[in-house]
């Protein structure tokens, strides 16, 4: 009888401990959900979905602008020295050339400088080529999904149309670059003739070259000065933005650390609850179970892919519990053309692939939970706005 009473008392204590663990787990789960909802709202309001990455990006941009500013200031100094030298040379030959001749030569030099300036203007060829490569990659991904009947015919045709449009833009930019190169060759021929004239006519040809070089140097100096002022403004604006967003990023990181701590605590409670249940099944006396859970894995559990209208499409390792929203933030967030109401997740199951439609816009507005967990092998596709389907 004594042994039975002791066993009954032990079971009663186990039940009480299990109930306490369960209540604490429910409270912790509620705290996690509330904190994650608040964090999502703060990220949405501030526009910072990955504070550390975005702050690193801002600092990197700032350093890049500062390096460009140093180069622009050095170039300004070199051009200033050239202008001073041209001024001295022009003063030496001015007495050998009449005012009418100088005016005619200055007009010719101005035309040559204008042609050279136009020939030196950059085209949008590189930008069009990058867009073409992105659209080609997206088309390949959508085509593969279409072969598996995971993407409709309308979605495939829209992706093909976007690729064709990007290819036409690239070809047009390439043709424009060829035309500019031909014009540049003409300008170089004119400059070669001017140099030949220098050897034949002495002062007149020298005045032409000096006037031409002076105008070209002044034009280039004006351009570098505009660039210098632009860089100074960008640097000032970025420094202000870094100062303002730095406090917000720190606050978001603190809140995320709090949520991670709650999740670690929840994992420990789940392990404690499992251990308590196992003790009850085995008829063991209750014991205090302390379980520490790691927030991150020591090795990647696998990888997922993100394609479409994101800033950094590609493949990413799974190192922690990853939702669709976190996966999109890891890929740099949306471009200006993304349709966040029609995000598609393709998952390859045992029998056949599965397609899941995710309304990320509703998640960001708090109208839907961010509970779709990304698994290894998943493909996340962010389509463009205004598609034909």
N, C-alpha and C positions, 0 to 999 in steps of 0.2 A: 504493500500500500504506500509506503514511504517513497519507494522508487517511482511508482506511478505518479504520485503527487509532484515529485521533483521534476519528472519528465513533462507533466502538464504545465507546471510553472515555467519550465524552460521554453515550451512551445508558445505559451502566452507571451513571454518576453520576446521571442522571435517575431510573433505576429505584430507586437507593438513596435519593434524596431523596423520591421518591414513597412508598416503603415507610415512611420515617421519618415523613412527614406522616400517612400512614394510621394508623400505630401511635399517634402522638400524638392523632389524632382519636378513636380508639377509647378511649384512656385518658380523654380529656376527656369523651367521651359517658358513660362509666361514672361519672366523678366527678359529672356533672350529675345523672344518675339517682339516685345515692346521696344527693346533697345535697338534691334535690327530695323524695325519700322521707323524709329526716330532717326537712326543713322542714314537710312535710305532717303528720308525726307531732307535731312541736312545736306546729303550729297547732291540731291536733286536741286535744292535751292542754291547751293554754292557752285554747282556744276563740276565738282571734284569727285570723281568716282574712284580714282586711285591717287590719293594725295601725294604719296612719296614719288610715284612715277611722274606725276604732272609737275611737281616742284622741281624734280631733276630736269625735266624738259625745259622749264622756264629758265633755270640757271644755265643750262647748256646753250639756249638761245641767247641769253645775255652775254655769255663769254664769246660766242660766235660774233655777235654784233661788235663787241669791244675789239676783237682781232681785226675785223673789217675796218673799224674806225682808225686803228693804228696804221693799217695799210693805206687808207685814203689820205691820212695826214702826211705820210711819207711821200706819196705820189704828188700831193699838192706842193710839197717843198721842192721836189725835183722839177716839176713843171714851172714853178716860180723862177728857179735858177735858169731854166731854158729861155723863158721869156726875157729875162734880163740880158742874156747873151745875144738873143735875136735883136733886141733893141739897140745894143751897141753896134752890131754888124750893120743894121739898117742905117744908123747915123753915119757910118763910114762911106756907104755907097749912095746916100741920098743926093749928094752934090752932082753925081754923074747922070742923074735921071730927071727929066722934066716932070712937072706936076701932072700933065696930061698922060704921060707914059705911066706914071705911078698909079693914076686912077684906073687906067685900062688894065694894068697888071693886077691891081687889087681886086677888080671885078672878076678877072679870070681865076685868080687864086681862091676867091670866095666860092665860085662855082665848083672848083675842084674839091674844096674843103667840104662843101655841102654834099657832093656825091660820095666822098669818102665817109662822111658821118652817116649817111643813109646805108652805105654798104656795111658799116660796122655795127649797125643796130642788130641786136639779137632777135631771132625768131622764136616762135613758140614750139619749135621742132622737138626739143628735149622734153618739154611738158607733155606734148601730144604722144610722144613715144612711151612715156611712163603710163599714161592713161590707156594706151593701146595694149600694153603688156598686162595691166590690171584686168581689162575687159576680156583679154584672151584667156587669162587664168580663170576668171569667173565663168566664161563660156564652157571651158573644159569641165569645171566642176558641175555646172548645171546639166551639161550633156550627159555626164556619167549618171547623174541622178535621174535624168529622163529615160535612160536605157533601163533603169530599174523601176520605172513607172512611179517614181516618187515626185516627179515634177511634171506639170501639165505641158501640153504642146504649146499653149499660149506663153507660158513662162520661158520655154526654150526659144521660141521665135523672138520674144522680147530681148533675151540675152544676145541672140544672134544679131538683132537689129542694132543694139547698143555697140556690139563689137564692130559691125560694119561702119557705123557712124564714126567711131574712134579711128578706124583705119582710114576713112576718107579724110578726116581732119589731119591725120599724120601725113598722108600723101600730099595734101594741099600745102602743109607747112614745109614739107621737103622740097616741093617745087619752088616755093617762095625763097627758100634758102639757096637753091641753085641759081635763081635769077639774081639774087643779091651777090652771089659769088662772081657771076659774070660781070655785073656792074663794077665790082671791086677790081676785077682784072682790067677793065677799061680805065679806071682811075689810075691804076699803077702804070699803065702804058702812057697816060698823059704826064705823069710825074717823071717817067724816064725821058720823055721828049723834052721836058723842062730842064732836066739835068744836061741833056745834049746842048740845049740852047745856051746854058751857062758857059760851056766851053767855047762857043762860037762868038757870043756877043758880050762877054765880060760883065759889066755893071748891070745891064738891063736884066740878063738872066739871073744874076745873083740877087737882084732886088725882088724878082718874081719868086724865087725859092724862099727868100727870107720872109716875104709877105705871106706866102702860102703856109710856111711852117709856123709863123706867128699866129695866124688865124686858127690853124689846126690845134696849136698848143692852147690858145685861149678857149677854144671850144671844149677841149678835153678838161681844162682846168675848171671851167664852169660846171661841167658834169660831175667832176669829183667833189666840188664844193657843195653841190646840191646833195650828192650822196652822203657827204660828211654831216650835213645838217640833218638829213633824214635819219642817219644812224644815231646821232645825238638824241634826237626826239624819241626814237625807239628804245634806246638805252634808259632814258629817264622814265618812260612809261613802264618798261619792264621792271625797273627797280621799285617803282611804286606798287606794281601789281604783286611782285614777290613779297614785299613788306606786308601788303594787305592780306594776301592769300596764305602767307606763312602761318599766321595765327589760326586761320580756319583749318589749314592742313594739320596743325598740331592738335587742335581740338578733335578733328575727325580720327586721327590716329589714336588719341587717348580713348575715345569711345570704342573704337575697334578693339583696342587692347582689353578694355573692360568686357566686351562681348566674348572675346577669345577666352578670357578667364572664366566667364560664366559657362562657356561650352566645355572647358576643361573640367570644371566642377560638375557639370551635368554628366560627362562621361564617367567620372568617378562614382557618381550616384548610381548610374546604370550598372556599373560593375558591382557596386556594393549590393544593389537590389538583386542582381543575378546570383551573387554569392550567398545572400541570405536565403533566397528561394532554394538554392542547392542544399544548404544546410538543413532546411525544413524537410526536403525530400529524403535526405539521407539520415534524418533523425539525429543530427549532430547538435551539440549545444551551441548557442549563439556566440559568435566571435565578432570583434570589431575588424572590419575589412577596409583597408585604405588602398585605393587604386589610383595611380597617377596615369593620365592619358596624354599622349603627345598630340599637339595641335597639327603638326606637319609630319609627313612621312619621311623616313630617311632616304627612300628611293621612290622615283615616280611610279604611280600606279598605272600609268599609260599616258596616252595623249589624245587630244581632240583637235579638230580643225575648224577654223573660222574663215568663211569666204564671203564675197559680196561687198556691200557698202560699209566697210570698217576701215579705220585708218592704218591698221597694221595686220592685214590678213596673213594667215599662216597656221602652223601647228604648235600647240602648247602642251607642256607636261602637266599632269594632274598631281599636285603635291599636297592638296588639302581638299576639303569639301567645297566643291565648285558648283554654283548655280549658273543658269544661263546669263543672268545679269552680271555676275562676276566675270564670266568668260568673255562677255562683250567688252567689259571695262579693261580686261587684260589685253584685248586686241586693240586698244587705243580708243574705243568708243566709235560712235557713228560718224559717217561723212554727212555733208549737207543734203545728200540725196537719198538717205536711208529711209525705208518704210518700217518703223519700229512696231507697227501693228500686225505685221505679217511675217515675223521671224520663223524660220523653219529649222527644226532639229531632226536630222535623219539618224536613226539608231539601227544598227545591224543586229537583229535578234538571232535566235537559234534557227528558226524556220525561214523567215523572210524579213527584209528591212521594214522598219516602222517610220512613219512620218508624224511629227508632232508640231502643231502650229502654236506659237507662243506670242501673246500680245504683251510685249515688253512695255508699251505705253501704259497699259492698265496697271502693270506691276509698279511702275514709277509713280503713278498717281495713287497707289495704295488700294486700288480696286481689285487686285488679284495678288495672291501670295507668290513670293519668289521661292518656290519649293521644288522646281524642276531641277534635279541634280544631274550634272553632266557626267557621262561615263566614258571610259576609254573607247576610242573608235568613233565617237559621235561626230557628225558634221553639222556645223551651225551655219546657215545661209541667211544673210541679211539682204533682201531684194531692194531694188530701187523704187522710188515713188513713181506713180503714174504709169505702171505697167499695163499691158493690154488685157490681162486676165481678170 
